[in-house]
Amino acid sequence: MRGFSDVYGSTSVDVEEVLRNTPLFSQLQKKDIKRLAAALTERSYPAGAVVIEQGMPGVGLFVMGAGRATASVNGKAIRTFEAGDHFGEVALIDKGARTAEIKADTDVDCFVLPAWHFRAIVTEHPDVAWALLRSLVQRVVRDAEVPDQL
């Protein structure tokens, strides 16, 4: 697996900085950011790779560290994700299948939070739960307004 420095040369993405700049986790205290960062696994995907396959079980929450990816439902593009964005929470919350495919538009580096850590973070930190709820509602509203083409 390629790391951030392998993809982007000497530039490196600091997982704690990414978390601080991710609206979902921005209210966490420094000690909680450090604890969360330690629970994340780094994953890299080349442009064109499928990051999440629609219909498959959810095993983690993804936080974009670098790059751009597109979410599609049944082949229809519905949104793009960039650094600081997150995805994958729906399947973790409802314990169902992934509702969308996420495909890397560029080389993508993500940090993945396993399901068991995700639940603990949301349970222990009401600010994260509230931010997650707001994010989900915003996506529902945006998805209802998505034109036929992105």
C-alpha positions in Angstrom: 0.0 0.0 0.0 1.3 3.4 -0.9 1.5 6.1 1.8 0.7 9.8 1.4 4.4 10.6 0.8 4.5 7.9 -2.0 1.6 9.5 -3.8 2.4 13.2 -3.2 6.2 13.2 -2.9 7.6 14.8 0.2 4.3 16.3 1.1 2.6 14.5 4.0 -0.9 14.8 5.3 -1.2 15.1 9.1 -4.1 12.9 10.3 -4.7 15.2 13.3 -4.8 18.3 11.1 -7.3 16.5 8.8 -9.5 15.6 11.7 -9.4 19.1 13.2 -10.5 20.5 9.7 -13.2 17.9 9.3 -16.5 19.4 10.4 -17.6 16.1 11.9 -14.7 16.1 14.4 -13.8 19.8 14.7 -15.3 20.2 18.1 -13.2 17.5 19.7 -10.5 18.4 22.2 -6.9 17.8 21.3 -6.6 14.7 23.5 -9.7 13.2 21.8 -8.3 14.1 18.3 -5.1 12.2 19.3 -7.1 9.2 20.5 -9.2 9.2 17.3 -6.1 9.5 15.1 -4.6 6.5 16.7 -7.7 4.4 15.8 -7.6 5.3 12.1 -6.0 3.2 9.4 -4.5 5.0 6.3 -5.7 3.8 2.9 -4.6 4.9 -0.6 -6.4 4.4 -3.8 -5.3 5.3 -7.4 -7.5 7.3 -9.7 -10.3 5.2 -11.0 -10.3 2.7 -8.1 -13.5 1.9 -6.3 -13.1 2.9 -2.6 -16.6 1.7 -1.5 -18.7 -0.7 -3.5 -22.5 -0.2 -3.4 -24.4 -3.1 -1.8 -21.4 -4.4 0.3 -21.4 -4.4 4.1 -20.0 -1.3 5.8 -16.9 -1.8 7.9 -15.8 1.8 8.5 -16.2 5.5 8.3 -13.9 7.1 5.7 -12.3 10.6 6.1 -10.7 12.1 3.0 -7.1 13.2 3.6 -6.3 14.1 0.0 -7.7 13.8 -3.5 -11.2 13.8 -4.9 -13.8 11.0 -5.2 -17.4 10.8 -6.6 -20.3 9.0 -5.0 -22.8 7.3 -7.3 -26.0 5.5 -6.7 -27.0 2.9 -9.3 -24.5 4.5 -11.7 -25.8 8.1 -11.2 -23.2 10.6 -9.7 -24.7 12.4 -6.7 -21.8 14.2 -5.0 -18.1 14.6 -4.8 -15.8 14.4 -1.8 -12.6 16.2 -1.1 -10.1 16.6 1.8 -11.9 16.9 5.1 -15.1 15.2 3.8 -16.4 11.9 5.3 -18.5 9.0 4.0 -19.5 5.5 4.9 -21.5 6.4 8.1 -24.9 5.3 6.8 -24.0 1.6 6.6 -22.4 1.8 10.1 -25.5 3.4 11.6 -28.1 1.1 10.1 -25.8 -2.0 9.9 -26.9 -2.4 6.3 -25.2 -2.4 2.9 -23.4 0.5 1.4 -25.9 2.8 -0.2 -23.5 4.3 -2.8 -20.3 3.5 -4.7 -17.4 5.8 -4.0 -14.8 6.0 -6.8 -11.5 7.9 -6.8 -11.4 10.7 -9.4 -7.8 11.4 -8.5 -5.3 9.5 -6.4 -7.1 9.4 -3.0 -5.8 9.0 0.5 -8.3 8.3 3.3 -8.3 7.5 7.0 -10.7 4.7 7.9 -12.3 4.5 11.3 -13.5 0.9 12.1 -17.2 0.4 13.0 -16.4 -0.4 16.7 -14.5 2.8 17.2 -17.1 4.8 15.3 -19.8 3.9 17.7 -17.7 4.7 20.8 -16.7 8.1 19.4 -20.4 9.0 18.6 -21.6 7.7 22.0 -18.9 9.5 24.0 -19.0 12.8 22.2 -22.5 14.4 21.7 -20.9 17.1 19.5 -19.8 14.4 17.0 -23.2 12.8 17.1 -24.9 16.2 16.5 -22.4 17.0 13.6 -23.1 13.6 12.1 -26.9 14.2 12.3 -26.5 17.6 10.7 -24.3 16.1 7.9 -26.8 13.3 7.2 -29.7 15.8 7.0 -27.8 18.1 4.7 -27.1 15.1 2.4 -30.7 14.1 2.3 -31.7 17.6 1.4 -28.9 17.9 -1.2 -29.7 14.5 -2.7 -33.4 15.5 -3.1 -32.3 18.5 -5.1 -29.6 16.8 -7.3 -30.3 17.4 -11.0 -30.0 14.5 -13.4 -26.4 15.4 -14.1 -23.7 16.5 -11.7 
